[in-house]
């Protein structure tokens, strides 16, 4: 069926005068042409009466390579976010009117913090109904204003050729703000005519029709200001042979292969978070910051002369503490300009550097201090050997489960859920040469939207994936299970079930009398029953062997498998205490 049904009427002289069509449809096709020109190829649709015309039209267009339909807007927005994280390309989320838009805000905060080009298309009711008591209406632009780079409340569709010219210009201007010096999310709010849904017919003139169908031209906003590597070298007195450290945190903002090349050429030791992706690049200088820093007697006595930070703050407190205790010249590499960083009193910024700029910096610093690197490597190897030995003799619990999960190589990418899983990954996700991408949601450091983000990554990469998350994060995003049931590639959702918020066990508040009820909040729910309700394959593991077998089968199953690693609720705290005791004499 054609996207627009046209019907010509004649005046008394026999001349064609109007075209009967859906004005809303033509209006949104003009918008979509601009979105196409901006390079948006992936979209998540959240259906509703107000977004119906947009959803139906998107489904008919061949320009979109991946289209996911999500009933829940909160999950859907995280799915679009996952698509961006996996590809580095913009993605779009379409919602209907009312509180649907407010459900975008959790993912929007992540996109804002991580500088990700998420395009919100919020479908609204006509202005004549605003403030009139009509249902399902809120201030869409106001609901998102704090977290977008730019937004526009587009005019109501009108039958006028110039209106389409102005529409195209305003859409292109907003989309351009998602890239350039400060990339990030943007919002297009589109009021559609019609009392009940956006497919109600109306009339449009031939001249407006011709203008609406003119191609859109997209001009990205200005690129970031050029980094001056020579000026940076002079200001920090950089030279070859410095005792330098590279810290690679989550959301590095640099392609893993480019960062791996930079690390290898500088010869600096790299304290790499698991979520940085650097542990899969086969670079000998890459190590776990936990391993390198856990034995004070084994690590170098000399202090660093230079720290180069990529991405967000490292997860492990030990790495953060080392940076706080050893202030020195620091280069802070980020996607967008930063005003400050709590780990450094001052730093020299390096914003979105190109591969050539990183090479120029490496030319100055390489090949590094070989003795310095060797000392850090020995310290990390010593602790790693002891750490593996402790995990292997512990009785079944959270640490042995994590070691088993992160040793499994049956998946092409991995997403680390926040709270305990990402910390376990920093302990047990060993270096390898697979080049396997690693993802996390560390922009605002929450457990929200984890399942939805993983789905977006899986769809965009079209590859077998492993998600590791806790039971609380699983409960936070249950609507995503409805979308996961449509996924037809091997994908394992591995839930480490420790019955509540085990991460709080490590904080001083755990000693308060009402801690267990008010904070830890233990509960019981059956993950197997939830999987069955969504017709998803399920396995429950209560030993190393059963967990290994479950992961093997999930990697071979051509759809989603939920694997529950059921562990004692206090096993993370007791296991890490045991590990610290065993490392104390190193």
C-alpha positions in Angstrom: 0.0 0.0 0.0 1.3 3.5 -0.9 2.4 5.7 2.0 0.1 8.5 0.7 -3.1 7.9 -1.2 -3.6 10.6 -3.7 -6.9 11.6 -5.4 -7.2 14.6 -7.8 -10.4 16.7 -8.0 -11.3 19.0 -10.9 -12.9 22.5 -10.9 -15.6 23.5 -13.4 -13.0 24.1 -16.1 -11.6 20.7 -15.7 -8.3 21.9 -14.0 -6.8 19.8 -11.1 -7.0 22.0 -8.0 -6.3 19.9 -4.9 -4.9 16.6 -3.8 -6.7 14.6 -1.2 -4.1 13.2 1.1 -3.0 12.8 4.7 -1.3 16.0 5.5 0.2 14.5 8.7 1.8 11.8 6.6 3.4 14.3 4.2 4.6 16.4 7.1 6.4 13.5 8.7 7.8 12.3 5.4 9.5 15.7 5.1 10.8 15.2 8.6 12.0 11.7 7.8 13.8 12.9 4.7 15.9 15.2 6.9 16.5 12.4 9.3 17.7 10.2 6.4 20.0 12.9 5.3 21.5 13.1 8.8 22.5 9.4 8.6 20.0 7.9 11.1 19.6 4.2 10.1 18.3 2.6 13.3 15.0 3.3 15.1 12.9 2.1 18.0 9.2 2.7 17.6 6.9 3.0 20.6 3.4 2.7 19.2 0.4 4.8 20.2 -2.4 6.7 18.4 -0.5 9.9 18.2 2.7 8.2 16.9 0.8 5.8 14.5 1.4 7.7 11.3 5.2 8.0 12.1 5.4 4.3 13.1 3.6 3.0 10.0 5.7 5.2 7.7 9.0 4.2 9.3 8.1 0.5 8.8 7.5 1.1 5.1 10.8 2.9 4.5 13.8 0.9 3.3 16.4 3.5 4.5 16.2 2.1 8.1 18.4 -1.0 8.5 17.1 -1.9 12.0 13.7 -1.2 13.3 12.6 -2.4 16.8 9.1 -2.0 18.1 8.9 -1.5 21.9 5.7 -1.2 23.9 7.6 0.4 26.8 9.2 3.8 26.1 11.7 3.5 28.9 13.1 0.2 27.6 12.8 1.4 24.0 15.0 4.4 24.6 17.7 2.3 26.2 17.5 0.0 23.2 18.2 2.9 20.9 21.0 3.8 23.2 22.5 0.3 22.9 22.4 0.7 19.1 24.5 3.9 19.4 27.0 2.3 21.8 27.5 -0.6 19.4 27.9 1.3 16.2 28.8 4.9 17.1 26.1 6.1 14.8 22.9 8.0 15.7 19.7 6.2 16.4 16.1 7.4 16.8 13.3 6.7 19.4 9.7 7.6 18.4 7.1 8.0 21.1 3.4 8.9 21.4 2.2 11.8 23.5 1.8 12.2 27.3 3.7 10.4 30.0 5.3 8.3 27.3 7.8 11.1 26.8 8.7 11.3 30.5 9.7 7.6 30.3 12.6 8.6 28.0 14.4 10.6 30.7 16.4 7.8 32.3 18.0 6.8 29.0 18.3 10.5 28.0 20.4 11.2 31.1 22.8 8.5 29.9 22.9 9.8 26.4 23.6 13.3 27.7 26.4 12.2 30.0 28.0 10.0 27.3 27.6 12.5 24.5 25.6 10.0 22.4 23.5 11.2 19.4 20.1 9.9 20.4 17.3 11.5 18.3 14.0 11.8 20.2 10.9 12.1 18.0 8.0 12.9 20.3 4.6 12.9 18.6 2.2 15.4 20.0 -1.4 16.5 19.8 -2.3 19.7 17.9 -1.8 23.0 19.7 -5.6 23.7 19.7 -5.9 20.9 22.3 -3.0 22.0 24.6 -4.1 23.2 28.0 -7.7 22.3 27.2 -8.2 19.4 29.5 -7.8 16.9 26.7 -6.1 13.6 27.9 -2.6 12.3 27.4 -0.9 15.6 27.1 2.2 17.1 28.8 4.9 19.6 27.9 7.1 17.3 25.8 9.9 19.8 25.2 10.0 20.9 28.9 10.1 17.2 30.0 13.4 16.7 28.1 15.0 20.2 28.0 17.6 19.6 30.7 19.3 16.8 28.9 19.2 17.6 25.1 21.6 19.7 23.1 18.8 21.2 21.1 15.0 20.8 20.7 12.2 22.2 18.6 8.5 22.2 19.0 7.6 22.0 15.3 4.5 23.8 13.9 1.2 22.0 13.3 1.1 20.7 9.8 -0.4 23.2 7.3 -1.1 23.2 3.6 1.5 25.7 2.5 4.6 25.2 0.4 6.7 27.6 2.4 5.8 25.8 5.6 7.6 22.7 4.3 10.7 24.7 3.4 10.7 26.1 7.0 10.0 22.6 8.5 12.9 21.1 6.7 15.3 23.9 7.8 14.3 23.6 11.5 14.7 19.8 11.6 18.1 19.9 9.9 19.3 22.6 12.4 18.3 20.6 15.4 19.8 17.3 14.0 23.1 19.1 13.3 23.3 19.9 17.1 23.7 16.1 17.8 27.2 16.2 16.3 30.2 18.5 16.3 31.9 20.2 19.2 29.4 18.9 21.8 27.6 15.8 20.5 24.6 14.5 22.3 20.8 13.9 22.2 18.3 16.2 20.4 14.5 16.4 20.3 12.0 16.9 17.6 8.5 17.4 18.9 5.9 17.0 16.1 2.3 18.0 16.7 0.0 16.1 14.4 -3.5 17.1 13.3 -6.4 14.8 14.3 -8.4 14.5 17.4 -7.9 10.7 18.0 -5.0 9.6 15.9 -2.5 10.9 13.4 -3.7 9.1 10.4 -7.0 11.0 10.0 -7.3 12.4 6.4 -7.1 16.0 5.3 -6.4 17.9 2.1 -3.2 19.3 0.6 -2.5 21.4 -2.5 -0.2 20.2 -5.4 2.4 22.9 -4.8 2.8 22.0 -1.1 3.0 18.3 -2.1 5.9 19.1 -4.5 7.8 21.1 -1.9 7.3 18.4 0.8 9.0 15.9 -1.4 12.1 17.9 -2.2 15.2 16.1 -0.9 16.7 17.4 2.3 20.4 18.5 2.6 22.2 17.9 5.9 25.1 20.0 7.0 26.8 18.8 10.3 27.6 21.4 12.9 31.1 22.7 13.3 33.8 20.1 14.3 35.5 20.4 17.7 38.3 22.9 18.0 41.6 21.3 16.8 43.9 19.9 19.6 47.3 21.5 19.5 49.6 18.5 20.4 52.8 20.7 20.2 51.3 23.1 22.7 50.3 20.2 25.0 53.8 18.8 24.8 55.3 22.1 25.7 52.9 23.0 28.5 53.4 19.6 30.3 57.1 19.2 29.4 56.5 15.9 27.9 59.4 13.7 26.7 60.4 10.2 26.0 61.1 7.9 28.9 58.6 9.4 31.3 57.1 7.2 34.0 53.6 7.4 32.6 50.3 5.5 33.2 47.3 5.2 31.0 44.0 4.7 32.7 41.3 3.4 30.4 37.8 3.6 32.0 34.4 2.9 30.6 33.1 4.8 27.6 36.6 5.7 26.4 35.3 7.6 23.4 38.2 6.3 21.3 38.1 3.3 19.0 39.6 0.3 20.8 42.1 -0.3 18.0 43.3 3.3 18.0 43.7 3.2 21.8 45.5 -0.1 21.6 47.9 1.4 19.1 48.5 4.4 21.3 49.2 2.2 24.4 51.6 0.0 22.5 53.5 2.9 21.1 53.9 4.8 24.3 55.0 1.7 26.3 53.0 2.9 29.3 51.3 0.4 31.6 47.6 0.5 31.1 45.2 0.1 34.0 42.2 -1.0 32.0 38.7 -1.4 33.3 36.9 -4.4 31.9 34.3 -2.1 30.3 37.0 -0.1 28.4 37.3 -2.9 25.8 41.1 -2.7 26.1 41.4 -6.1 27.8 40.5 -7.9 24.5 43.0 -6.1 22.3 46.1 -8.3 22.9 48.3 -5.4 24.1 50.9 -6.8 26.6 51.0 -3.6 28.7 47.3 -3.8 29.5 46.5 -5.1 33.0 43.8 -4.9 35.7 44.2 -2.0 37.9 43.1 -4.1 40.8 45.9 -6.6 40.2 48.5 -4.0 39.7 47.7 -2.0 42.8 46.5 -4.6 45.3 50.0 -5.5 46.7 51.7 -2.3 47.8 55.0 -4.1 48.4 55.1 -5.4 44.8 54.4 -2.3 42.9 57.1 0.3 41.9 58.3 2.6 44.6 58.7 5.5 42.1 55.8 7.8 41.6 54.2 8.5 38.2 55.2 11.6 36.3 52.3 11.6 33.9 48.7 10.1 33.8 46.7 9.9 30.7 43.0 9.3 31.4 40.5 7.9 28.8 36.8 7.7 29.5 34.9 7.8 32.7 36.3 7.3 36.2 37.7 3.8 36.8 35.3 1.5 38.7 37.7 0.1 41.2 38.3 2.3 44.3 41.9 1.2 44.4 42.7 2.8 41.1 40.8 6.0 42.1 42.7 6.1 45.4 46.1 5.7 43.6 45.3 8.7 41.3 44.2 10.8 44.3 47.3 9.9 46.3 49.7 10.6 43.4 48.8 13.9 41.7 51.0 14.7 38.7 50.7 16.0 35.2 47.5 14.7 33.7 46.0 14.6 30.2 42.3 14.1 30.3 41.0 12.6 27.1 37.2 12.8 26.5 34.5 13.0 23.8 33.5 16.5 24.9 35.2 19.3 26.8 35.2 18.9 30.6 35.3 21.6 33.2 36.6 19.5 36.1 37.4 15.9 37.3 37.2 14.9 40.9 40.2 12.6 40.5 42.5 15.5 39.4 42.8 19.0 40.8 43.9 20.1 37.3 44.4 18.5 33.9 45.2 19.3 30.3 42.3 18.5 28.1 42.4 16.5 24.9 39.0 16.5 23.3 38.0 13.8 20.7 41.5 13.4 19.4 42.1 11.9 15.9 44.2 8.9 15.3 46.9 11.2 13.8 46.9 13.3 17.0 47.3 10.3 19.2 50.2 9.1 17.0 51.8 12.5 17.3 51.6 12.3 21.1 52.9 8.8 21.1 55.8 9.8 19.0 56.9 12.2 21.8 56.3 9.7 24.7 57.4 6.4 23.3 58.8 3.9 23.9 58.4 4.6 27.6 60.4 3.5 30.6 60.8 -0.3 30.2 61.8 -0.8 33.9 58.7 1.0 35.0 56.4 -1.1 32.9 58.2 -4.4 33.9 57.7 -3.6 37.6 53.9 -3.0 37.1 53.6 -6.1 35.0 55.3 -8.2 37.7 53.0 -6.8 40.4 49.9 -7.5 38.4 51.0 -11.0 37.5 51.7 -11.8 41.2 48.3 -10.6 42.4 46.5 -12.2 39.4 48.0 -15.6 40.2 47.0 -15.4 43.9 43.5 -14.0 43.0 42.7 -16.9 40.6 43.9 -19.4 43.2 41.6 -17.9 45.9 38.6 -17.9 43.6 39.2 -21.6 42.6 39.1 -22.8 46.2 36.2 -20.7 47.4 32.9 -22.6 47.9 30.1 -21.8 45.5 29.1 -18.2 45.6 29.3 -14.9 43.8 33.1 -14.8 43.1 33.3 -18.4 41.7 30.2 -17.7 39.6 31.8 -14.5 38.2 35.1 -16.2 37.5 33.2 -18.9 35.5 31.1 -16.3 33.6 33.9 -14.0 32.6 36.2 -16.9 31.6 33.6 -18.0 29.0 34.5 -17.1 25.4 31.4 -18.3 23.5 30.0 -14.9 22.7 31.1 -12.1 20.3 30.4 -9.2 22.7 29.7 -8.7 26.4 27.7 -6.1 28.4 28.6 -5.6 32.0 25.7 -4.6 34.2 26.3 -2.0 36.9 26.6 -2.6 40.7 28.3 -5.9 41.5 28.7 -7.4 38.0 31.0 -4.7 36.6 33.1 -4.9 39.7 33.4 -8.6 39.4 34.4 -8.1 35.7 37.2 -5.9 36.8 38.4 -8.8 39.0 37.9 -11.7 36.7 37.6 -10.5 33.0 41.1 -11.5 31.9 43.1 -10.0 29.0 42.7 -11.8 25.7 43.3 -11.3 22.0 39.7 -11.8 20.7 39.0 -8.1 20.1 35.6 -8.8 21.7 33.7 -5.5 22.3 32.7 -4.7 25.8 29.9 -2.3 26.8 28.3 -0.8 30.0 26.0 2.1 31.0 28.4 4.2 33.1 27.2 7.7 32.2 25.1 8.0 35.3 26.1 4.7 36.9 22.7 3.2 37.4 21.1 -0.2 36.9 18.3 1.2 34.8 17.6 -0.1 31.3 20.3 -2.8 31.2 18.2 -5.4 29.3 17.0 -2.8 26.7 20.6 -1.5 26.1 21.8 -5.1 25.6 19.1 -5.7 23.0 20.0 -2.6 21.1 23.7 -3.8 21.0 22.6 -7.3 19.9 20.4 -6.0 17.1 23.0 -3.5 15.8 25.9 -5.9 15.9 23.8 -8.9 14.7 26.2 -11.1 16.8 25.9 -13.5 19.8 26.1 -11.5 23.0 26.4 -12.0 26.7 24.8 -9.8 29.3 25.8 -10.1 33.0 23.6 -8.3 35.5 22.2 -8.6 39.0 18.7 -9.5 40.1 17.8 -5.9 40.9 18.9 -4.7 37.4 16.9 -7.6 35.9 13.7 -6.5 37.8 14.3 -2.9 36.7 13.8 -3.7 33.1 11.3 -6.5 32.8 9.3 -5.0 29.9 12.4 -5.5 27.8 11.8 -9.3 27.9 8.8 -8.8 25.6 11.3 -7.3 23.0 13.9 -10.0 23.7 11.5 -12.8 22.8 11.7 -11.6 19.1 15.5 -11.7 18.9 16.8 -14.5 16.8 20.5 -14.8 17.5 22.3 -16.4 20.4 22.0 -14.1 23.4 22.5 -14.9 27.0 21.1 -12.9 29.8 23.1 -14.1 32.8 21.5 -13.0 36.1 23.7 -13.3 39.3 20.9 -13.6 41.8 22.1 -12.6 45.3 18.7 -11.6 46.6 18.8 -7.8 46.6 21.3 -5.0 46.7 24.5 -6.8 47.7 26.7 -3.9 46.8 25.5 -2.0 49.9 27.0 -4.7 52.1 30.4 -3.0 51.6 29.3 0.4 52.8 29.3 1.7 56.4 25.5 1.9 56.4 25.4 -1.9 56.4 26.1 -1.8 60.1 22.9 0.2 60.8 20.1 -1.6 62.7 17.5 -1.2 59.9 19.9 -1.8 57.1 18.6 -5.2 55.9 15.0 -4.1 55.6 15.4 -0.5 54.5 18.4 -0.8 52.2 19.3 -4.4 51.4 15.6 -5.1 50.8 15.8 -8.9 50.3 12.9 -10.5 48.4 12.0 -13.7 46.6 10.9 -14.1 42.9 11.2 -16.9 40.4 13.3 -15.9 37.4 12.3 -19.2 35.7 8.6 -18.3 35.9 9.3 -14.9 34.5 11.2 -16.4 31.6 8.4 -18.9 31.0 5.8 -16.0 31.0 7.7 -14.4 28.1 8.4 -17.8 26.4 12.2 -17.4 26.8 14.5 -20.4 27.4 15.8 -20.6 31.0 18.5 -22.5 33.0 19.3 -22.3 36.7 22.9 -22.9 37.8 24.0 -23.6 41.4 27.5 -24.8 40.8 30.5 -24.0 38.6 29.8 -27.0 36.4 26.1 -26.3 35.8 26.9 -22.7 35.1 29.5 -23.6 32.5 27.2 -26.0 30.9 24.3 -23.5 30.8 26.6 -20.9 29.2 27.7 -23.4 26.6 24.1 -24.2 25.6 23.1 -20.6 25.6 25.9 -19.8 23.1 24.5 -22.4 20.7 20.8 -21.6 21.1 19.4 -19.3 18.3 17.5 -17.0 20.5 17.6 -15.5 24.0 18.4 -17.7 27.0 18.1 -16.5 30.6 20.7 -18.1 32.9 20.3 -17.6 36.6 23.4 -18.0 38.7 21.8 -18.5 42.1 24.3 -17.6 44.8 24.2 -17.1 48.6 23.2 -13.6 49.4 26.3 -12.7 51.4 28.8 -14.6 49.3 30.2 -11.5 47.6 31.1 -9.8 50.9 32.6 -12.9 52.4 34.5 -13.9 49.2 36.1 -10.5 48.8 37.1 -10.5 52.5 38.8 -13.8 52.0 40.5 -12.5 48.9 41.8 -9.4 50.7 43.2 -11.6 53.6 45.0 -13.8 51.1 46.5 -10.8 49.3 47.6 -9.0 52.5 50.9 -10.9 52.8 52.1 -10.1 49.3 
